[in-house]
Amino acid sequence: MNQLRSRLAALLEQIPSDFGGGCSVSKANLMAWLISRYSLKTTLDIGVYRGRSLFPQALAHQQSTGGTVYGVDPWSRAEAKENDHLEIKEAINAFIDQVDFERIYADVKSLRERLALQGHCILLRQTSACAIEYFEKRCIYFDLIHIDGNHDTERVMQDVNLYLPRLNKDGLLITDDISWDSVQPAYRTASLQMSLLFERVDPQNDYAVLWNHHSLLRPFVRSLVIKYVGRN
């Protein structure tokens, strides 16, 4: 795990974190640790952008599980526009108007090749609503799903409603920006169906980890997650 953490730190230094999206080092380490610790073979990253949450999963699969992360993102200006977070709506959309999504998509593919991750990282340049057909046709279910796509309420609710049925029993859901008013309805919906293991909201982090199980093991699993986060 120490080797993986070193690789992750070096990797994230190469991937900018900007107004369009990001993933802290601690969150990246947590996702990689969860994949390695619980041998999660098939994971999903909705909202790839520059890949700061995608590549930690791919590296964990490469080093520990031999599994695969699927990255779903349309890399599209039109699909990235958001309307529900009124406080920063204008700032978000002004930033998006300046983003070269073709270049970012090319950079993600190039980095995947440089890291020799093609066998552990599959990219789907589609909206999450369109990509669901790909997974249904292939009977693909997930051990971990990270939802960090468009943050408008309807879109996040759609992601939860479409993809929770594709989460395996004992699978994990990580929802991003849980403090946003536009994300709260989807977060509450997921929380009614799953057990909360951990949530973190601070200047660098805004996410929750939920477990697709209701059992007496929840306090034990929760304590392991909290212990790991506390060390990192």
Secondary structure, DSSP 8 states (H G I E B T S, - for coil): -HHHHHHHHHHHTTS--BTTB---HHHHHHHHHHHHHTT--EEEEE--TTSTTHHHHHHHIIIII--EEEEE----HHHH---S-TTTHHHHHHHHHH--HHHHHHHHHHHHHHTT-TTTEEEE-S-HHHHHHHHHHTT--EEEEEE-S--SHHHHHHHHHHHGGGEEEEEEEEEE-TTSTTTHHHHHHHHHHSEEEEEEEETTEEEEEEES--STTHHHHHHHHHHHHHH-
